[in-house]
Amino acid sequence: MKDFGRILVEKTEAIVEQWVEAVHQDQHIESADDLSPTAIRNHIPHVLAAMATVLCESQDSNVQELVAASLNHGIWRAEQGFDPREIAREYCLLRSEIFTALQTELLQAEPAAIIRAFRLIDVVVDEAIAQCFKSYVEERLRELDQLQSQLALTNQELTRLVRTSQENLSLLAHELKTPLNSIIGYSELFLRQQQRQQLEVKDNFPSIENIERVLRHGRGLLRLINNVLELSRYEAGNMQLQLTEIDVRLVVNSVMEMLEPVALAKGLILDIDYDAAPAKIATDPLRLQQVITNLISNAIRYTDTGTVHVQCHSLPDQRWSIAIADTGLGISSEDQVRVFDPYFRVNDHSPSVLPESTGLGLAIVARLVQLLQGQIQLVSELHVGSTFTVVFPQHISAANPSIGLTSLVR
């Protein structure tokens, strides 16, 4: 009788390699696109090792190793941001690769042995899926608890700031209303489902999807609150600069590496020209990175096709500039005069264009540019594109960190 356990051990590495390649190529598993082979293979070799003990009649089954490996796999996939359907898909691919690898031996075996092997492999894979989703849900719940704690702490600071400044309270309440209602609604739905205590794997999918919705809206709410706090800190004069000497190109490269996947996902060309940039400047690298990140991410958001171009220059009088140009929607002349106002959103009549916009990004940019003693200029034409140019001193004076902002709109 064929020892399928021993055969599986011998072919484990080949199965894992084929499976990793299949996951990489599968268009339904987008979360794996940027992962290394090591990050994808994860604990799968341990799942196969445990499966081999189940198939082998000459040794005891190592079910504990299977459970441990599957639990770890679920936690790992949650941290990597996998969608539940992507996890189910990769187990489907694993099952396929196992049977493909064992095909020759299965065809040579007796019918009873074939039936036994098929049954045990299916049982083991199903158990691996069950344990994986168990830890995946637990990890998502843990993340949800952390997010709720962050929201509670942030809300305390927000409450304190709102008490001292009531000007934007009605606008803030309007912005918070929709995501907050969504969080409450989906949380109640999730709690009702959990009370039913349905433990089957197939019944976990709706619960997992609801958790994902809660997390997504929670993150959006937290991002909005953090933007409001950033604006409030500036208005209250509590934002301090941490000046240091840096290489402009390193800061720009860091931002480009972070945003390039977003541009590529939309089919945009993201290019940079900083050959003429100054070698060293004295500024606050964190605040400068915030300005550049907001401007480039804005350009990507409002551009459906074409290019986002970033260019740096040294200027006379110890100044330098960075320009972000896009081939996107453009900004009308009437909107240009208000584009740096808090809560103002360009093309607000077209919500599909701005699914995550809060109207605070450019307002924060304008205030950070002021803090960094710079000037910002906008040149834009509808349906042609926009160019934001920021001019900074090469060396910021710590004694005078808040020279006024000059916003030029053409």
C-alpha positions as CSV (number, residue, x, y, z in Angstrom):
1,M,0.0,0.0,0.0
2,K,1.3,3.5,-0.9
3,D,2.6,5.5,2.0
4,F,1.2,8.9,1.0
5,G,2.5,10.5,4.2
6,R,6.1,9.8,3.2
7,I,5.4,10.8,-0.4
8,L,3.9,14.1,0.8
9,V,7.0,14.8,2.9
10,E,9.3,14.2,0.0
11,K,7.3,16.6,-2.2
12,T,6.5,19.2,0.3
13,E,9.0,21.8,-0.9
14,A,7.9,21.4,-4.5
15,I,4.3,21.7,-3.5
16,V,5.0,24.9,-1.5
17,E,7.0,26.4,-4.4
18,Q,4.2,25.7,-6.9
19,W,1.6,27.0,-4.4
20,V,3.5,30.3,-3.8
21,E,3.8,30.8,-7.5
22,A,0.1,30.1,-8.0
23,V,-0.9,32.5,-5.2
24,H,1.3,35.2,-6.8
25,Q,-0.3,34.7,-10.2
26,D,-3.9,34.5,-9.0
27,Q,-5.7,37.7,-9.9
28,H,-8.2,37.2,-7.0
29,I,-5.4,37.4,-4.4
30,E,-4.3,41.0,-4.7
31,S,-2.9,41.3,-1.2
32,A,-0.1,38.9,-2.2
33,D,1.1,41.1,-5.1
34,D,3.7,43.0,-3.0
35,L,4.7,40.1,-0.7
36,S,7.9,38.1,-0.9
37,P,7.8,34.3,-1.4
38,T,8.8,33.9,2.2
39,A,5.9,36.1,3.4
40,I,3.4,34.1,1.3
41,R,4.6,30.6,2.3
42,N,4.3,31.5,5.9
43,H,3.3,28.4,8.0
44,I,2.0,26.3,5.0
45,P,5.0,23.9,5.2
46,H,4.0,23.1,8.8
47,V,0.4,22.4,7.7
48,L,1.7,19.9,5.1
49,A,4.0,18.3,7.7
50,A,1.0,17.7,9.9
51,M,-1.0,16.5,7.0
52,A,1.7,13.9,6.3
53,T,1.4,12.4,9.8
54,V,-2.4,12.0,9.2
55,L,-1.8,10.2,5.9
56,C,0.9,7.9,7.4
57,E,-0.5,4.8,9.0
58,S,2.7,4.0,10.8
59,Q,2.8,7.0,13.1
60,D,0.4,9.0,15.2
61,S,-1.3,12.1,13.7
62,N,0.2,15.4,14.7
63,V,-3.0,17.4,14.9
64,Q,-1.6,19.9,17.4
65,E,1.0,21.0,14.8
66,L,-1.8,21.4,12.3
67,V,-3.8,23.6,14.7
68,A,-0.9,25.7,15.7
69,A,0.3,26.3,12.1
70,S,-3.2,27.2,10.9
71,L,-3.8,29.6,13.8
72,N,-0.5,31.3,13.1
73,H,-1.4,31.5,9.4
74,G,-4.6,33.3,10.2
75,I,-2.9,35.8,12.4
76,W,-0.3,36.4,9.8
77,R,-2.8,36.9,7.0
78,A,-4.8,39.4,9.2
79,E,-1.6,41.4,9.8
80,Q,-0.9,41.4,6.0
81,G,-4.4,42.8,5.3
82,F,-5.8,39.8,3.4
83,D,-9.4,39.7,2.6
84,P,-11.3,36.6,3.8
85,R,-12.1,35.5,0.3
86,E,-8.3,35.7,-0.5
87,I,-7.5,33.3,2.3
88,A,-10.2,30.9,1.2
89,R,-8.8,31.1,-2.4
90,E,-5.2,30.3,-1.3
91,Y,-6.4,27.2,0.5
92,C,-8.3,26.1,-2.6
93,L,-5.0,26.5,-4.5
94,L,-3.2,24.5,-1.9
95,R,-5.7,21.6,-2.1
96,S,-5.2,21.7,-5.9
97,E,-1.4,21.7,-5.7
98,I,-1.4,18.7,-3.3
99,F,-3.6,16.5,-5.5
100,T,-1.5,17.5,-8.6
101,A,1.7,16.5,-6.8
102,L,0.3,13.2,-5.7
103,Q,-1.5,12.4,-9.0
104,T,0.9,9.8,-10.3
105,E,1.0,7.9,-7.0
106,L,-2.8,8.1,-6.6
107,L,-3.3,6.6,-10.0
108,Q,-1.1,3.6,-9.1
109,A,-2.8,3.0,-5.8
110,E,-5.7,0.7,-4.9
111,P,-9.2,2.2,-4.8
112,A,-9.4,2.0,-1.0
113,A,-6.1,3.8,-0.6
114,I,-7.2,6.5,-3.0
115,I,-10.5,7.1,-1.2
116,R,-8.7,7.2,2.1
117,A,-6.1,9.7,0.9
118,F,-8.8,12.0,-0.7
119,R,-10.9,11.9,2.4
120,L,-8.0,12.6,4.8
121,I,-6.6,15.4,2.7
122,D,-10.0,17.1,2.5
123,V,-10.5,16.7,6.2
124,V,-7.1,18.2,7.0
125,V,-7.5,21.1,4.7
126,D,-11.0,21.9,6.0
127,E,-9.6,21.8,9.6
128,A,-6.8,24.1,8.6
129,I,-9.3,26.5,7.1
130,A,-11.4,26.5,10.2
131,Q,-8.5,27.1,12.5
132,C,-7.1,29.8,10.2
133,F,-10.4,31.7,10.1
134,K,-10.7,31.4,13.9
135,S,-7.4,33.2,14.5
136,Y,-8.1,35.6,11.7
137,V,-11.4,36.7,13.3
138,E,-9.7,37.0,16.7
139,E,-7.0,39.1,15.3
140,R,-9.5,41.4,13.6
141,L,-11.4,41.7,16.9
142,R,-8.2,42.6,18.7
143,E,-7.4,45.3,16.1
144,L,-11.0,46.6,16.5
145,D,-10.5,46.8,20.3
146,Q,-7.2,48.8,19.7
147,L,-9.0,51.1,17.3
148,Q,-11.8,51.7,19.7
149,S,-9.3,52.6,22.4
150,Q,-7.5,55.0,20.1
151,L,-10.8,56.6,19.2
152,A,-11.7,57.0,22.8
153,L,-8.4,58.6,23.7
154,T,-8.5,60.9,20.6
155,N,-12.1,61.8,21.4
156,Q,-11.0,63.0,24.8
157,E,-8.5,65.4,23.3
158,L,-11.0,66.4,20.7
159,T,-13.6,67.2,23.4
160,R,-11.0,69.4,25.2
161,L,-10.2,71.3,22.0
162,V,-13.8,71.7,21.0
163,R,-14.6,73.3,24.4
164,T,-12.1,76.1,23.6
165,S,-13.1,76.6,20.0
166,Q,-16.7,76.2,18.9
167,E,-16.3,77.7,15.4
168,N,-16.1,74.4,13.4
169,L,-18.3,72.3,15.7
170,S,-21.3,72.0,13.3
171,L,-19.1,71.2,10.3
172,L,-17.2,68.6,12.3
173,A,-20.4,67.0,13.5
174,H,-21.6,66.8,9.9
175,E,-18.4,65.1,8.8
176,L,-18.5,62.6,11.6
177,K,-22.1,61.7,11.3
178,T,-22.0,59.3,8.3
179,P,-19.0,57.1,9.3
180,L,-20.0,57.1,13.0
181,N,-23.5,55.9,12.1
182,S,-22.0,53.2,9.9
183,I,-19.7,52.0,12.8
184,I,-22.7,51.9,15.2
185,G,-24.9,50.0,12.7
186,Y,-22.4,47.4,11.7
187,S,-21.3,46.9,15.3
188,E,-24.9,46.2,16.4
189,L,-25.3,43.8,13.4
190,F,-22.0,42.0,14.4
191,L,-23.1,41.7,18.0
192,R,-26.4,40.2,17.0
193,Q,-24.7,37.6,14.8
194,Q,-22.3,36.6,17.5
195,Q,-25.2,36.1,20.0
196,R,-26.5,33.3,17.7
197,Q,-23.3,31.4,18.4
198,Q,-23.1,29.8,14.9
199,L,-19.6,28.3,14.9
200,E,-19.5,26.8,11.4
201,V,-16.8,28.2,9.1
202,K,-19.3,29.1,6.3
203,D,-21.2,31.3,8.8
204,N,-18.1,33.2,9.7
205,F,-17.9,35.1,6.3
206,P,-20.7,37.6,7.0
207,S,-19.3,38.3,10.4
208,I,-15.8,38.8,9.0
209,E,-17.1,41.2,6.4
210,N,-18.9,43.2,9.0
211,I,-15.7,43.5,11.0
212,E,-13.9,44.7,7.9
213,R,-16.5,47.4,7.4
214,V,-16.3,48.5,11.0
215,L,-12.5,48.7,10.8
216,R,-12.6,50.6,7.5
217,H,-15.1,53.2,8.7
218,G,-13.3,53.4,12.0
219,R,-10.0,54.1,10.3
220,G,-11.7,56.8,8.2
221,L,-13.2,58.4,11.3
222,L,-9.8,58.3,13.1
223,R,-8.1,59.9,10.1
224,L,-10.7,62.7,10.0
225,I,-10.3,63.3,13.8
226,N,-6.5,63.3,13.5
227,N,-6.7,65.9,10.7
228,V,-9.0,68.1,12.8
229,L,-6.6,67.8,15.7
230,E,-3.6,68.7,13.5
231,L,-5.5,71.8,12.3
232,S,-6.5,72.7,15.8
233,R,-2.9,72.4,17.2
234,Y,-1.7,74.7,14.5
235,E,-4.4,77.3,15.1
236,A,-3.6,77.1,18.9
237,G,0.1,77.7,18.2
238,N,1.1,74.4,19.7
239,M,2.9,73.0,16.6
240,Q,6.7,73.2,17.1
241,L,9.4,72.7,14.5
242,Q,12.2,70.1,15.0
243,L,14.9,71.6,12.7
244,T,17.7,69.5,11.3
245,E,19.9,69.3,8.2
246,I,18.6,66.9,5.6
247,D,18.9,65.8,2.0
248,V,15.8,66.8,0.1
249,R,16.1,63.8,-2.3
250,L,16.0,61.3,0.6
251,V,12.7,62.9,1.8
252,V,11.2,62.9,-1.7
253,N,12.3,59.3,-2.3
254,S,10.7,58.2,0.9
255,V,7.3,59.7,-0.1
256,M,7.6,58.3,-3.7
257,E,8.3,54.8,-2.5
258,M,5.2,55.0,-0.2
259,L,2.8,56.4,-2.9
260,E,4.1,54.6,-6.0
261,P,2.0,51.5,-5.5
262,V,-1.2,53.7,-5.2
263,A,-0.3,55.4,-8.5
264,L,0.5,52.1,-10.3
265,A,-2.8,50.7,-9.1
266,K,-4.5,53.5,-11.1
267,G,-2.2,53.0,-14.1
268,L,-0.5,56.4,-13.6
269,I,3.1,57.3,-14.3
270,L,4.8,58.8,-11.2
271,D,8.1,60.4,-12.1
272,I,10.6,62.7,-10.4
273,D,13.3,65.1,-11.4
274,Y,15.4,66.4,-8.5
275,D,18.8,66.7,-10.1
276,A,18.7,70.5,-9.5
277,A,17.6,70.2,-5.9
278,P,19.9,71.6,-3.1
279,A,22.2,69.0,-1.5
280,K,21.4,70.0,2.0
281,I,18.6,72.1,3.7
282,A,17.7,72.9,7.3
283,T,14.1,72.3,8.0
284,D,11.7,70.0,9.9
285,P,11.8,66.7,7.9
286,L,8.5,65.4,9.3
287,R,6.5,68.5,8.4
288,L,8.2,68.7,5.0
289,Q,7.3,65.1,4.4
290,Q,3.7,65.8,5.4
291,V,3.5,68.6,2.8
292,I,4.9,66.5,0.0
293,T,2.9,63.5,0.8
294,N,-0.4,65.4,0.9
295,L,0.3,67.1,-2.4
296,I,1.3,64.0,-4.3
297,S,-1.5,61.8,-2.9
298,N,-3.9,64.6,-3.8
299,A,-2.6,64.6,-7.3
300,I,-3.0,60.8,-7.6
301,R,-6.5,61.0,-6.2
302,Y,-7.7,63.5,-8.8
303,T,-5.9,62.0,-11.8
304,D,-7.5,59.1,-13.6
305,T,-5.0,58.8,-16.5
306,G,-1.6,60.2,-17.4
307,T,1.2,61.5,-15.2
308,V,2.1,62.9,-11.8
309,H,5.4,64.7,-12.1
310,V,7.5,65.9,-9.2
311,Q,10.3,68.4,-9.8
312,C,12.8,70.2,-7.5
313,H,15.0,73.2,-8.1
314,S,17.5,75.4,-6.3
315,L,16.5,79.1,-6.5
316,P,18.4,82.4,-6.0
317,D,18.5,83.9,-2.5
318,Q,19.1,80.6,-0.7
319,R,15.6,79.2,-1.7
320,W,14.4,76.0,-3.3
321,S,11.2,74.8,-4.8
322,I,9.2,71.6,-5.3
323,A,6.4,71.4,-7.9
324,I,3.8,68.6,-8.2
325,A,2.0,68.6,-11.6
326,D,-0.8,66.2,-12.6
327,T,-2.9,65.6,-15.7
328,G,-6.1,65.2,-13.6
329,L,-9.4,66.9,-13.2
330,G,-8.1,70.4,-12.7
331,I,-9.7,73.1,-10.4
332,S,-12.1,75.8,-11.6
333,S,-11.1,79.4,-11.1
334,E,-13.9,79.9,-8.5
335,D,-12.8,76.9,-6.5
336,Q,-9.1,77.9,-6.6
337,V,-9.7,80.9,-4.3
338,R,-11.1,78.6,-1.6
339,V,-9.0,75.5,-2.1
340,F,-6.9,76.0,1.1
341,D,-10.0,76.7,3.3
342,P,-10.8,74.0,5.9
343,Y,-13.6,71.6,4.9
344,F,-13.8,72.9,1.4
345,R,-13.9,70.2,-1.2
346,V,-13.4,70.7,-4.9
347,N,-16.2,69.3,-7.1
348,D,-18.3,68.7,-4.0
349,H,-21.3,68.0,-6.3
350,S,-19.6,64.8,-7.5
351,P,-19.1,62.6,-4.4
352,S,-18.0,59.6,-6.4
353,V,-14.8,61.5,-7.1
354,L,-14.1,62.1,-3.4
355,P,-14.9,58.9,-1.5
356,E,-12.5,59.7,1.3
357,S,-12.0,63.4,1.1
358,T,-12.6,65.5,4.3
359,G,-11.6,68.9,2.8
360,L,-8.8,69.2,5.3
361,G,-5.7,68.0,3.4
362,L,-4.9,71.2,1.5
363,A,-5.8,73.3,4.6
364,I,-3.2,71.5,6.6
365,V,-0.7,71.8,3.7
366,A,-1.2,75.6,3.6
367,R,-0.6,75.9,7.4
368,L,2.5,73.6,7.3
369,V,4.0,75.6,4.5
370,Q,3.5,78.8,6.6
371,L,5.1,77.1,9.5
372,L,8.1,76.2,7.3
373,Q,8.3,79.8,6.2
374,G,7.3,79.0,2.6
375,Q,5.0,80.1,-0.2
376,I,2.6,77.9,-2.1
377,Q,1.3,78.6,-5.7
378,L,-1.5,76.9,-7.6
379,V,-1.9,76.9,-11.4
380,S,-4.8,74.9,-12.7
381,E,-7.1,74.4,-15.6
382,L,-10.3,72.2,-15.7
383,H,-9.8,68.9,-17.5
384,V,-6.1,69.7,-18.1
385,G,-4.5,69.4,-14.7
386,S,-3.0,71.2,-11.7
387,T,0.4,72.3,-10.6
388,F,1.2,73.1,-6.9
389,T,4.5,74.8,-6.4
390,V,6.0,75.4,-3.0
391,V,9.0,77.6,-2.4
392,F,11.0,77.2,0.8
393,P,14.1,78.8,2.3
394,Q,17.0,76.4,2.3
395,H,17.7,77.3,6.0
396,I,14.7,78.0,8.3
397,S,15.4,80.4,11.1
398,A,14.4,78.9,14.4
399,A,14.0,82.3,15.9
400,N,11.2,83.2,13.5
401,P,9.3,79.9,12.8
402,S,6.0,81.4,11.6
403,I,6.5,83.9,8.8
404,G,3.2,84.5,7.0
405,L,1.8,82.4,4.2
406,T,1.6,83.8,0.7
407,S,-0.9,81.8,-1.4
408,L,-0.7,82.6,-5.1
409,V,-3.5,81.4,-7.4
410,R,-3.4,82.0,-11.1
